Amino acid sequence: MVNVTIDQDSGFCFGVVNAIRSAERELTQTDELYSLGDIVHNSLEVDRLRSIGLHTIEHADLSRLEGRTVLLRAHGEPPSTYRLAREHRIRIIDATCPVVLQLQRRIHRCYNEIKGTPAQLVIYGKKGHAEVNGLVGQTDGTAIVIEHPEEALTRLDFSRDIYLFSQTTKSLEGFGQTVELIRAHLAAGVHFRYFDTICRQVSNRLSTIRDFAARHDYVYFVAGKKSSNGQMLYDQCRLANPRSVFISEVAEITEPLPPDVHSVGVCGATSTPKWLMEEVAERIRTLNA
């Protein structure tokens, strides 16, 4: 039998834990609660919560939920969402991650300070991501979003002041590359300030997951297909151990492992529930008994 180990540093981050607990707490008092977007980027956990009354909705649905209760997930929301909720007497359960909430406030303050000037407020983040949409909303939609460092070359005006922030779950390495690229192209006398707003609970997992992957003959990385954090962490697994496989559910494990595999690691994203990693570990043990 192979030795199977679950990475103790993998699993839900604080923000996701808080959002799920908020939903479960509310659902002990009612059988109907709405989440604005998937509460977590893991379809199996979303299904589990749906079974106890949590329904996922989109922004377009808000106007028909007069007087209902809606949970805002950890990613956060722009001010327009709160205004729409007030207009329709929607009760809000705000589960925005404290780290994201603090970042929203910092961006909003910066925006108010530079409003009316030629300065550019820039967010290093994934375009269209829920957190990034909430951050851009703090600037009345004026922030410039760059997803990859090299985009700065075509999106920014290096003759104007630049204020740079980051989505909380982007990589420190990519943020550092963005800072250096901007510095290298600034015109003389231009003011450039950058703020490292990456969540350390997430960024610290990059090195720990590399160490974990390197210690095993084979690795199953478990995450939802929509998790950007999952893809980033999986890439790190692959760098440390090429025999790493991305799966989203137990049913994807159908064959025993090669005979030279004696130790298997099971790890995941900040949106991967521990119960799912435990099911994966049990499936590996059963198939390779």
C-alpha positions in Angstrom: 0.0 0.0 0.0 1.2 3.5 -0.8 1.7 6.1 1.9 -0.8 8.9 1.4 -0.4 12.3 3.1 -2.7 15.3 3.1 -1.0 18.7 3.1 -2.1 20.4 6.4 -1.4 23.8 4.9 -3.9 23.3 2.1 -7.6 24.0 2.3 -9.9 27.0 2.9 -8.3 30.3 3.8 -9.8 32.4 6.6 -12.0 34.5 4.2 -13.6 31.4 2.7 -14.1 29.7 6.1 -15.8 32.9 7.4 -18.1 33.1 4.4 -19.2 29.4 4.7 -19.7 29.7 8.4 -21.8 32.8 7.8 -24.0 30.9 5.3 -24.3 27.9 7.6 -25.2 30.0 10.6 -27.9 31.8 8.6 -29.3 28.5 7.3 -29.9 27.2 10.8 -32.6 29.9 11.0 -34.0 29.8 7.5 -34.2 27.4 4.6 -33.5 30.0 2.0 -30.4 32.1 1.4 -28.9 33.6 -1.7 -25.2 33.9 -2.5 -24.1 36.5 -5.0 -21.9 34.3 -7.1 -20.4 30.9 -6.0 -19.6 31.2 -2.4 -16.3 29.4 -3.2 -14.8 28.2 -6.5 -15.4 24.6 -5.8 -18.5 23.0 -7.3 -18.7 20.2 -4.8 -18.8 22.5 -1.8 -21.3 24.7 -3.6 -23.5 21.6 -4.2 -23.2 20.7 -0.5 -24.4 24.1 0.6 -27.2 24.1 -2.0 -28.5 21.0 -0.4 -29.1 22.9 2.8 -30.7 26.0 1.1 -28.0 28.2 -0.3 -28.9 29.4 -3.9 -26.3 31.0 -6.1 -27.5 34.1 -8.0 -25.9 36.6 -10.4 -26.0 40.4 -10.3 -28.8 40.5 -12.8 -31.0 38.6 -10.3 -30.8 41.2 -7.5 -33.6 43.3 -8.8 -36.1 40.5 -8.4 -35.1 39.6 -4.9 -37.2 42.3 -3.1 -36.9 41.9 0.6 -34.8 38.7 0.5 -31.5 37.9 2.2 -28.3 37.8 0.1 -24.8 36.8 1.2 -21.8 38.6 -0.2 -18.9 36.2 -0.5 -15.3 36.7 0.6 -14.3 38.3 -2.8 -16.1 41.6 -2.0 -18.4 43.8 -4.1 -18.4 47.3 -5.6 -20.4 50.1 -4.1 -23.1 49.7 -6.8 -24.1 46.3 -5.4 -24.8 47.8 -2.0 -26.8 50.6 -3.6 -28.9 48.1 -5.6 -29.5 46.1 -2.4 -30.8 49.2 -0.6 -33.1 50.1 -3.5 -34.7 46.6 -3.3 -34.8 46.3 0.5 -32.4 43.4 0.3 -30.9 42.3 3.6 -27.1 41.9 3.2 -24.9 39.4 5.0 -21.5 40.8 4.3 -18.9 38.0 4.3 -16.2 40.1 2.5 -12.8 38.9 3.6 -11.3 41.5 6.0 -8.1 41.6 3.9 -10.1 42.4 0.8 -12.2 45.0 2.7 -9.1 46.8 3.9 -7.8 46.8 0.3 -11.0 48.3 -1.0 -10.8 51.1 1.5 -7.2 51.9 0.7 -7.9 52.0 -3.1 -11.0 54.2 -2.4 -8.9 56.6 -0.4 -6.2 56.7 -3.0 -8.7 57.3 -5.8 -10.2 60.3 -3.9 -6.8 61.7 -3.4 -5.8 61.6 -7.1 -9.2 62.3 -8.6 -9.0 65.2 -11.0 -5.3 64.7 -11.6 -3.6 62.9 -14.5 -2.4 60.1 -12.1 -3.2 56.5 -13.0 -4.5 54.0 -10.4 -3.5 50.5 -11.4 -4.5 47.1 -10.1 -2.4 44.0 -10.8 -5.1 41.3 -11.0 -7.2 39.0 -13.1 -9.6 40.8 -15.4 -13.2 40.0 -14.6 -12.4 38.3 -11.3 -15.0 39.1 -8.6 -12.4 40.6 -6.2 -11.0 42.8 -9.0 -14.5 43.9 -10.0 -15.0 45.0 -6.4 -11.7 46.9 -6.3 -12.3 48.7 -9.6 -15.7 49.7 -8.3 -14.0 51.7 -5.6 -12.6 54.0 -8.4 -15.9 54.5 -10.3 -14.6 52.1 -12.9 -11.5 54.2 -13.7 -8.7 51.8 -12.4 -6.5 50.2 -15.0 -6.3 46.4 -14.6 -3.2 44.6 -15.8 -3.2 40.8 -15.6 0.5 40.2 -16.6 3.5 42.4 -16.0 4.2 43.0 -19.7 0.7 44.5 -20.1 2.0 47.6 -18.3 4.0 48.5 -21.5 0.8 48.9 -23.6 -1.7 50.0 -20.9 0.2 52.6 -18.9 1.4 56.1 -19.7 4.9 56.4 -18.2 4.8 60.1 -18.3 2.1 60.3 -15.7 2.1 59.4 -12.0 1.3 55.8 -11.2 -0.2 54.2 -8.1 -0.1 50.4 -8.1 -2.1 47.9 -6.0 -2.5 44.1 -6.3 -5.4 41.7 -6.1 -4.9 39.8 -2.8 -4.4 36.4 -4.4 -1.9 37.3 -7.1 1.7 36.0 -6.9 4.4 38.1 -5.2 6.8 37.2 -8.0 4.5 38.6 -10.7 3.9 41.8 -8.6 7.6 42.3 -8.2 8.1 41.9 -11.9 5.4 44.5 -12.5 7.0 47.0 -10.1 10.4 46.6 -11.8 9.0 46.9 -15.3 7.2 50.2 -14.4 10.3 51.6 -12.7 12.4 50.8 -15.8 10.2 52.8 -18.1 9.2 55.8 -16.0 9.9 59.3 -17.5 12.1 61.6 -15.4 10.3 63.2 -12.5 7.2 60.9 -12.6 5.9 59.8 -9.2 5.4 56.1 -8.7 4.1 54.4 -5.6 3.3 50.8 -5.2 1.5 48.9 -2.4 2.1 45.2 -1.7 -1.5 44.2 -0.9 -1.1 40.4 -1.5 -2.5 38.2 1.3 0.3 36.4 3.0 -2.0 33.5 4.0 -2.2 32.8 0.3 1.3 33.8 -0.9 3.0 31.8 1.8 1.4 28.7 0.4 3.6 28.9 -2.7 6.7 27.8 -1.0 5.1 25.4 1.4 3.2 23.6 -1.4 6.5 23.4 -3.5 8.2 21.7 -0.5 5.2 19.4 0.1 5.1 18.3 -3.6 8.9 17.7 -3.7 8.7 15.3 -0.8 6.4 12.8 -2.6 6.7 10.4 -5.6 3.3 11.6 -6.9 0.9 14.4 -6.1 -2.9 14.9 -6.6 -3.7 18.6 -6.5 -7.4 19.1 -5.8 -9.3 22.3 -6.8 -12.2 23.6 -8.7 -11.7 24.4 -12.4 -12.7 28.0 -11.8 -10.2 28.7 -9.1 -7.5 31.1 -10.2 -5.7 30.5 -6.9 -5.9 26.8 -7.6 -4.2 27.1 -11.0 -1.4 29.2 -9.6 -0.7 26.7 -6.8 -0.9 23.8 -9.1 1.7 25.4 -11.4 4.0 25.5 -8.4 3.3 21.8 -7.7 4.3 20.9 -11.2 7.5 22.9 -11.0 8.5 21.0 -7.8 7.2 17.6 -9.0 6.3 16.9 -12.6 4.3 13.9 -11.5 1.5 16.2 -10.2 -2.1 15.8 -11.4 -4.9 18.3 -11.2 -8.3 16.9 -10.3 -11.6 18.4 -9.1 -13.4 15.3 -7.7 -12.7 11.8 -6.5 -14.4 10.2 -9.6 -11.4 11.4 -11.7 -9.2 8.8 -10.0 -9.8 5.6 -11.9 -6.5 3.7 -12.1 -3.9 2.4 -9.6 -0.6 4.3 -9.5 2.6 3.0 -11.2 4.5 0.4 -9.1 7.4 2.8 -8.4 5.1 5.2 -6.5 5.4 4.7 -2.8 4.4 8.1 -1.4 1.5 10.2 -2.6 0.7 13.8 -1.5 -2.8 15.3 -1.6 -3.0 19.1 -1.6 -5.3 21.8 -2.8 -6.2 25.5 -3.2 -7.6 28.0 -0.7 -11.0 27.0 -2.1 -10.6 23.3 -1.6 -12.5 21.7 1.4 -10.7 19.4 3.7 -13.4 16.8 3.4 -12.8 16.5 -0.3 -9.0 16.0 0.2 -9.8 13.3 2.7 -12.1 11.6 0.2 -9.3 11.7 -2.4 -6.8 10.2 0.1 -9.2 7.4 0.9 -9.8 6.7 -2.8 -6.0 6.5 -3.4 -5.5 4.0 -0.5 -8.4 1.8 -1.8 -7.2 1.7 -5.4 -3.6 1.0 -4.4 -4.1 -1.4 -1.6 
